[in-house]
């Protein structure tokens, strides 16, 4: 990696930061690749909205994607200003910890519309798999340095080291903003005194120097300020663009180790994300059984119940045999395609709805062609009686998620599911009354990635 470029940008806000970034992901990747940089980090403010697009574009451009977040930490005390911190995912464990922290900021940490971390949430276990950057002059260490509180800066550094060990880096920034030079000198002294690794970041907000005015317009829109107002606070400089490795080398000619450390951080990060795969929660089955075996048992039990409700069919061996053969055929396809848990999950929340007095439609669309769905009471339409084809719903020749159309009566609390500790549990929730693709997109209920609390 060093042979290609001696610097990697580890702090970049894209347009998905919403309040202070105008970098478009495709243009970012083109610029990074053209500059010969082997990797680049995504660190949008408080969110991971751009992650999938960033990851795909990076792979297409032959650039290593580094996934992270630029977060705010809410400090104790009413007058204490929040501080910044930057997280980068080393691996899948770190990614999961980061998504948990970000989710928690949106659910529990909202402060005047800004998602924030509580310092009490940050433990050694919660930060495993994450590389942490100090946040520059806006981090807790940086704020202490700016105030001339060297003892406080040392205490903050010791606290981060106790949580992260050698995964914590001090940030040096020379972006032409007021106070940058004094801060950079002080933080480099702190790093040398305490033997802590430091690195250079340019706190990128736009791609080229010429984009500065457009970026300022974005900031003014967010703040409700006038671009021409000479008295407004200016927190950014025209130097916060995506500088080339050569420009960074010139800027840090006196401290090349700060650039080398960015490459070392990029080497330490190796997050691989599976995209395009539908991931469903593990449906809890009795001990000693498997999801497929349990589905077969439930389906057989359901078929017996359906036939018992139609005595003419139950007493006719030929008719009962047709249903049994169709059931075995469908179960073979469902289990072979890995969708046994899907059917159990959908049956579970529909059962919950009916048991709790929520009117549920009889089923429609291609899902009505499944006998397994009928015997599990997902639908109330007999596909054999109505000559409905199972192959329109699920076909080994066309591998895709099954598509159940489920209607819940409008105005009622609708059943949802969430994944909690590896289990699927029902909860009332208000959502759209039309459900398609549990585990893939939102609706009356949602299962799979992102369906957690």
C-alpha positions as semicolon CSV with decimal commas, in nm:
position;residue;x (nm);y (nm);z (nm)
1;X;0,000;0,000;0,000
2;X;0,282;0,240;0,083
3;X;0,437;0,185;-0,256
4;X;0,135;0,342;-0,424
5;X;0,069;0,636;-0,195
6;X;0,204;0,763;0,132
7;X;-0,124;0,912;0,253
8;X;-0,489;0,810;0,303
9;X;-0,774;1,049;0,383
10;X;-0,933;0,921;0,706
11;X;-1,190;1,197;0,762
12;X;-1,431;1,270;0,477
13;X;-1,783;1,408;0,498
14;X;-1,997;1,334;0,192
15;X;-2,327;1,493;0,095
16;X;-2,490;1,236;0,325
17;X;-2,362;1,436;0,623
18;X;-2,651;1,667;0,522
19;X;-2,529;1,970;0,720
20;X;-2,168;2,029;0,617
21;X;-2,058;1,811;0,327
22;X;-2,109;1,832;-0,049
23;X;-1,886;1,546;-0,167
24;X;-2,063;1,312;-0,407
25;X;-1,952;0,952;-0,369
26;X;-1,888;0,865;-0,739
27;X;-1,680;1,181;-0,789
28;X;-1,494;1,109;-0,465
29;X;-1,390;0,763;-0,583
30;X;-1,284;0,894;-0,922
31;X;-1,066;1,158;-0,756
32;X;-0,914;0,912;-0,507
33;X;-0,831;0,663;-0,782
34;X;-0,688;0,935;-1,007
35;X;-0,463;1,055;-0,724
36;X;-0,330;0,702;-0,672
37;X;-0,455;0,678;-0,317
38;X;-0,516;0,313;-0,223
39;X;-0,796;0,376;0,028
40;X;-1,031;0,641;0,159
41;X;-1,256;0,665;0,463
42;X;-1,623;0,754;0,489
43;X;-1,688;0,940;0,816
44;X;-2,020;1,117;0,776
45;X;-2,163;1,302;1,071
46;X;-2,365;1,075;1,298
47;X;-2,478;0,835;1,024
48;X;-2,393;0,553;0,784
49;X;-2,642;0,653;0,515
50;X;-2,380;0,653;0,237
51;X;-2,215;0,326;0,336
52;X;-2,357;0,088;0,075
53;X;-2,310;0,333;-0,212
54;X;-1,959;0,419;-0,087
55;X;-1,862;0,053;-0,053
56;X;-1,984;-0,038;-0,401
57;X;-1,823;0,262;-0,568
58;X;-1,494;0,196;-0,391
59;X;-1,486;-0,164;-0,506
60;X;-1,564;-0,060;-0,863
61;X;-1,281;0,197;-0,855
62;X;-1,029;-0,044;-0,704
63;X;-1,008;0,162;-0,385
64;X;-1,016;0,012;-0,037
65;X;-1,326;0,143;0,148
66;X;-1,283;0,238;0,513
67;X;-1,616;0,270;0,695
68;X;-1,657;0,505;0,988
69;X;-1,860;0,777;1,156
70;X;-1,784;1,125;1,285
71;X;-1,986;1,136;1,608
72;X;-2,075;1,383;1,879
73;X;-2,036;1,298;2,247
74;X;-2,268;1,467;2,492
75;X;-2,068;1,585;2,792
76;X;-2,193;1,603;3,149
77;X;-2,321;1,942;3,258
78;X;-2,562;2,179;3,090
79;X;-2,298;2,423;2,966
80;X;-2,038;2,170;2,855
81;X;-2,014;2,173;2,475
82;X;-2,032;1,838;2,297
83;X;-1,710;1,692;2,164
84;X;-1,629;1,507;1,844
85;X;-1,487;1,159;1,804
86;X;-1,421;0,953;1,492
87;X;-1,469;0,577;1,467
88;X;-1,330;0,353;1,191
89;X;-1,428;-0,012;1,155
90;X;-1,142;-0,259;1,170
91;X;-1,360;-0,561;1,103
92;X;-1,716;-0,693;1,114
93;X;-1,723;-0,690;1,493
94;X;-1,633;-0,321;1,491
95;X;-1,898;-0,253;1,229
96;X;-2,162;-0,416;1,444
97;X;-2,053;-0,218;1,748
98;X;-2,059;0,102;1,544
99;X;-2,409;0,036;1,411
100;X;-2,527;-0,027;1,767
101;X;-2,380;0,303;1,885
102;X;-2,520;0,500;1,592
103;X;-2,864;0,342;1,635
104;X;-2,858;0,431;2,001
105;X;-2,776;0,795;1,927
106;X;-3,087;0,822;1,710
107;X;-3,315;0,639;1,955
108;X;-3,184;0,765;2,289
109;X;-2,936;1,045;2,228
110;X;-3,128;1,309;2,035
111;X;-3,043;1,657;2,158
112;X;-3,213;1,941;1,969
113;X;-3,240;1,712;1,670
114;X;-2,874;1,606;1,675
115;X;-2,794;1,239;1,753
116;X;-2,535;1,222;2,028
117;X;-2,348;0,959;2,224
118;X;-2,351;0,948;2,601
119;X;-2,002;0,898;2,736
120;X;-2,136;0,624;2,961
121;X;-2,211;0,413;2,651
122;X;-1,843;0,400;2,558
123;X;-1,683;0,098;2,721
124;X;-1,392;-0,118;2,618
125;X;-1,630;-0,388;2,496
126;X;-1,846;-0,140;2,302
127;X;-1,538;-0,012;2,116
128;X;-1,383;-0,347;2,027
129;X;-1,302;-0,370;1,659
130;X;-1,296;0,009;1,620
131;X;-1,005;0,244;1,558
132;X;-1,069;0,578;1,724
133;X;-0,942;0,921;1,611
134;X;-0,937;1,206;1,860
135;X;-1,166;1,444;1,669
136;X;-0,913;1,722;1,617
137;X;-0,965;2,055;1,791
138;X;-1,335;1,971;1,844
139;X;-1,259;1,649;2,033
140;X;-1,241;1,643;2,412
141;X;-0,859;1,644;2,401
142;X;-0,856;1,922;2,143
143;X;-1,100;2,136;2,342
144;X;-0,883;2,100;2,651
145;X;-0,574;2,199;2,451
146;X;-0,748;2,503;2,304
147;X;-0,845;2,614;2,656
148;X;-0,488;2,571;2,775
149;X;-0,584;2,285;3,008
150;X;-0,292;2,050;2,947
151;X;-0,369;1,844;3,256
152;X;-0,725;1,787;3,138
153;X;-0,601;1,693;2,791
154;X;-0,370;1,433;2,947
155;X;-0,658;1,290;3,151
156;X;-0,878;1,264;2,842
157;X;-0,597;1,091;2,655
158;X;-0,546;0,842;2,939
159;X;-0,920;0,767;2,938
160;X;-0,924;0,692;2,566
161;X;-0,611;0,480;2,593
162;X;-0,771;0,276;2,869
163;X;-1,066;0,207;2,637
164;X;-0,885;0,156;2,307
165;X;-0,515;0,095;2,375
166;X;-0,309;0,131;2,057
167;X;-0,627;0,174;1,851
168;X;-0,645;0,539;1,955
169;X;-0,478;0,808;1,742
170;X;-0,437;1,180;1,798
171;X;-0,538;1,392;1,500
172;X;-0,319;1,672;1,365
173;X;-0,493;1,917;1,132
174;X;-0,347;2,201;0,927
175;X;-0,653;2,314;0,739
176;X;-0,598;2,688;0,760
177;X;-0,864;2,751;1,022
178;X;-0,816;2,986;1,314
179;X;-0,623;2,807;1,588
180;X;-0,522;2,509;1,373
181;X;-0,150;2,580;1,391
182;X;-0,139;2,626;1,768
183;X;-0,353;2,317;1,821
184;X;-0,137;2,106;1,590
185;X;0,184;2,199;1,769
186;X;0,031;2,128;2,110
187;X;-0,120;1,791;2,009
188;X;0,210;1,679;1,856
189;X;0,384;1,766;2,183
190;X;0,119;1,567;2,371
191;X;0,172;1,267;2,142
192;X;0,547;1,279;2,191
193;X;0,524;1,323;2,568
194;X;0,291;1,026;2,615
195;X;0,418;0,804;2,336
196;X;0,087;0,802;2,147
197;X;0,062;0,767;1,771
198;X;-0,062;1,074;1,581
199;X;-0,174;1,114;1,223
200;X;-0,279;1,385;0,980
201;X;-0,635;1,445;0,864
202;X;-0,764;1,724;0,643
203;X;-1,126;1,707;0,765
204;X;-1,253;1,696;0,405
205;X;-1,585;1,861;0,325
206;X;-1,560;1,917;-0,052
207;X;-1,357;1,783;-0,343
208;X;-1,174;2,087;-0,479
209;X;-1,079;2,430;-0,354
210;X;-1,329;2,579;-0,596
211;X;-1,615;2,401;-0,419
212;X;-1,569;2,603;-0,101
213;X;-1,839;2,862;-0,177
214;X;-2,093;2,590;-0,263
215;X;-2,008;2,422;0,067
216;X;-2,057;2,749;0,254
217;X;-2,398;2,784;0,091
218;X;-2,491;2,437;0,220
219;X;-2,379;2,536;0,571
220;X;-2,577;2,862;0,557
221;X;-2,891;2,677;0,449
222;X;-2,858;2,448;0,750
223;X;-2,787;2,732;0,993
224;X;-3,041;2,975;0,847
225;X;-2,766;3,229;0,789
226;X;-2,690;3,461;0,497
227;X;-2,388;3,381;0,285
228;X;-2,303;3,752;0,259
229;X;-2,332;3,815;0,634
230;X;-1,983;3,927;0,740
231;X;-2,063;3,862;1,107
232;X;-2,160;3,495;1,075
233;X;-1,937;3,232;1,231
234;X;-1,704;3,067;0,980
235;X;-1,591;2,724;1,094
236;X;-1,449;2,599;0,766
237;X;-1,169;2,701;0,531
238;X;-1,108;2,659;0,161
239;X;-0,825;2,417;0,249
240;X;-1,066;2,141;0,353
241;X;-1,071;1,978;0,012
242;X;-0,949;1,637;-0,100
243;X;-0,579;1,715;-0,121
244;X;-0,350;1,487;-0,317
245;X;-0,075;1,286;-0,143
246;X;0,179;1,528;-0,289
247;X;-0,002;1,828;-0,138
248;X;-0,024;1,657;0,200
249;X;0,344;1,561;0,181
250;X;0,434;1,924;0,122
251;X;0,209;2,040;0,406
252;X;0,360;1,789;0,648
253;X;0,718;1,790;0,522
254;X;0,836;1,838;0,882
255;X;0,639;1,538;1,013
256;X;0,613;1,264;0,744
257;X;0,532;1,004;1,010
258;X;0,186;1,164;1,042
259;X;0,115;1,064;0,683
260;X;0,265;0,717;0,718
261;X;0,036;0,650;1,013
262;X;-0,270;0,710;0,795
263;X;-0,153;0,427;0,571
264;X;-0,098;0,207;0,876
265;X;-0,454;0,272;0,991
266;X;-0,583;0,180;0,645
267;X;-0,389;-0,146;0,667
268;X;-0,544;-0,223;1,006
269;X;-0,896;-0,189;0,865
270;X;-1,029;-0,485;0,668
271;X;-1,407;-0,478;0,682
272;X;-1,581;-0,702;0,432
273;X;-1,954;-0,651;0,387
274;X;-2,186;-0,895;0,213
275;X;-2,419;-0,701;-0,009
276;X;-2,731;-0,827;-0,184
277;X;-2,792;-1,118;0,053
278;X;-3,123;-1,137;0,237
279;X;-3,055;-1,219;0,600
280;X;-3,339;-1,333;0,821
281;X;-3,339;-1,374;1,198
282;X;-3,302;-1,728;1,332
283;X;-3,649;-1,852;1,415
284;X;-3,650;-2,027;1,756
285;X;-3,732;-2,397;1,719
286;X;-3,758;-2,673;1,982
287;X;-3,429;-2,812;2,105
288;X;-3,303;-3,095;1,889
289;X;-3,498;-2,981;1,585
290;X;-3,396;-2,779;1,281
291;X;-3,580;-2,496;1,109
292;X;-3,659;-2,720;0,811
293;X;-3,779;-3,008;1,027
294;X;-3,995;-2,776;1,237
295;X;-4,150;-2,625;0,923
296;X;-4,236;-2,973;0,800
297;X;-4,397;-3,061;1,135
298;X;-4,598;-2,738;1,145
299;X;-4,704;-2,780;0,783
300;X;-4,816;-3,139;0,838
301;X;-5,008;-3,036;1,145
302;X;-5,165;-2,749;0,952
303;X;-5,264;-2,973;0,662
304;X;-5,436;-3,212;0,899
305;X;-5,626;-2,920;1,051
306;X;-5,729;-2,787;0,708
307;X;-5,845;-3,131;0,589
308;X;-6,035;-3,182;0,913
309;X;-6,224;-2,863;0,834
310;X;-6,324;-3,010;0,497
311;X;-6,457;-3,361;0,572
312;X;-6,523;-3,440;0,207
313;X;-6,155;-3,399;0,128
314;X;-6,035;-3,582;0,436
315;X;-6,250;-3,887;0,353
316;X;-6,139;-3,896;-0,010
317;X;-5,801;-4,075;-0,029
318;X;-5,733;-3,942;-0,378
319;X;-5,795;-3,581;-0,279
320;X;-5,595;-3,613;0,043
321;X;-5,310;-3,765;-0,157
322;X;-5,308;-3,469;-0,395
323;X;-5,272;-3,229;-0,103
324;X;-4,999;-3,440;0,056
325;X;-4,800;-3,463;-0,267
326;X;-4,831;-3,088;-0,327
327;X;-4,720;-3,019;0,029
328;X;-4,410;-3,238;-0,006
329;X;-4,323;-3,074;-0,337
330;X;-4,347;-2,723;-0,195
331;X;-4,157;-2,809;0,123
332;X;-3,875;-2,957;-0,083
333;X;-3,839;-2,635;-0,282
334;X;-3,875;-2,407;0,021
335;X;-3,616;-2,594;0,228
336;X;-3,374;-2,632;-0,063
337;X;-3,385;-2,256;-0,127
338;X;-3,329;-2,174;0,240
339;X;-3,664;-2,009;0,308
340;X;-3,796;-2,236;0,585
341;X;-3,738;-1,968;0,848
342;X;-3,907;-1,707;0,630
343;X;-4,235;-1,902;0,626
344;X;-4,222;-1,958;1,002
345;X;-4,159;-1,588;1,067
346;X;-4,446;-1,471;0,846
347;X;-4,680;-1,732;0,994
348;X;-4,577;-1,620;1,341
349;X;-4,666;-1,254;1,305
350;X;-4,990;-1,329;1,121
351;X;-5,086;-1,572;1,397
352;X;-5,006;-1,301;1,653
353;X;-5,228;-1,053;1,466
354;X;-5,524;-1,287;1,460
355;X;-5,481;-1,386;1,823
356;X;-5,478;-1,018;1,920
357;X;-5,791;-0,924;1,727
358;X;-5,623;-0,755;1,431
359;X;-5,817;-0,824;1,109
360;X;-5,590;-0,980;0,845
361;X;-5,666;-1,022;0,478
362;X;-5,698;-1,371;0,326
363;X;-5,391;-1,321;0,108
364;X;-5,342;-1,212;-0,250
365;X;-5,076;-1,202;-0,516
366;X;-4,852;-1,494;-0,605
367;X;-4,821;-1,599;-0,239
368;X;-5,177;-1,730;-0,255
369;X;-5,046;-2,009;-0,477
370;X;-4,861;-2,177;-0,190
371;X;-5,019;-2,469;-0,008
372;X;-4,763;-2,435;0,271
373;X;-4,880;-2,078;0,323
374;X;-5,239;-2,202;0,331
375;X;-5,179;-2,477;0,589
376;X;-4,972;-2,238;0,805
377;X;-5,265;-1,991;0,794
378;X;-5,057;-1,726;0,623
379;X;-5,331;-1,723;0,361
380;X;-5,691;-1,843;0,364
381;X;-5,711;-1,941;-0,002
382;X;-5,689;-2,306;-0,102
383;X;-5,449;-2,303;-0,401
384;X;-5,552;-2,650;-0,519
385;X;-5,924;-2,569;-0,515
386;X;-5,859;-2,252;-0,713
387;X;-5,592;-2,398;-0,947
388;X;-5,320;-2,154;-0,832
389;X;-4,960;-2,227;-0,927
390;X;-4,690;-2,248;-0,661
391;X;-4,423;-2,182;-0,925
392;X;-4,546;-1,825;-0,973
393;X;-4,459;-1,766;-0,608
394;X;-4,135;-1,957;-0,565
395;X;-3,929;-2,114;-0,838
396;X;-3,577;-2,262;-0,820
397;X;-3,516;-2,123;-1,168
398;X;-3,566;-1,770;-1,037
399;X;-3,387;-1,735;-0,705
400;X;-3,529;-1,435;-0,516
401;X;-3,697;-1,360;-0,188
402;X;-4,058;-1,484;-0,165
403;X;-4,318;-1,212;-0,191
404;X;-4,614;-1,226;0,049
405;X;-4,880;-0,957;0,020
406;X;-5,037;-0,927;0,364
407;X;-5,307;-0,672;0,448
408;X;-5,382;-0,556;0,800
409;X;-5,697;-0,356;0,872
410;X;-5,619;0,014;0,871
411;X;-5,642;0,192;1,206
412;X;-5,542;-0,112;1,415
413;X;-5,208;-0,164;1,584
414;X;-5,021;-0,388;1,341
415;X;-4,792;-0,673;1,431
416;X;-4,420;-0,622;1,384
417;X;-4,120;-0,826;1,477
418;X;-3,778;-0,737;1,590
419;X;-3,466;-0,938;1,640
420;X;-3,369;-0,942;2,007
421;X;-3,082;-1,156;2,123
422;X;-3,126;-1,395;1,832
423;X;-3,499;-1,445;1,889
424;X;-3,805;-1,323;1,705
425;X;-4,061;-1,164;1,936
426;X;-4,391;-0,997;1,847
427;X;-4,467;-0,638;1,932
428;X;-4,749;-0,403;1,837
429;X;-4,625;-0,132;1,603
430;X;-4,775;0,130;1,376
431;X;-4,651;0,094;1,022
432;X;-4,780;0,067;0,669
433;X;-5,062;-0,180;0,639
434;X;-4,913;-0,344;0,330
435;X;-4,620;-0,583;0,372
436;X;-4,381;-0,696;0,104
437;X;-4,051;-0,878;0,142
438;X;-3,990;-0,908;0,518
439;X;-3,619;-0,870;0,570
440;X;-3,577;-0,660;0,256
441;X;-3,795;-0,352;0,289
442;X;-4,020;-0,182;0,540
443;X;-4,390;-0,243;0,576
444;X;-4,644;-0,365;0,826
445;X;-4,367;-0,573;0,980
446;X;-3,998;-0,597;0,922
447;X;-3,745;-0,872;0,973
448;X;-3,376;-0,896;0,899
449;X;-3,090;-0,640;0,898
450;X;-3,190;-0,316;1,058
451;X;-3,499;-0,464;1,221
452;X;-3,344;-0,442;1,562
453;X;-3,434;-0,184;1,824
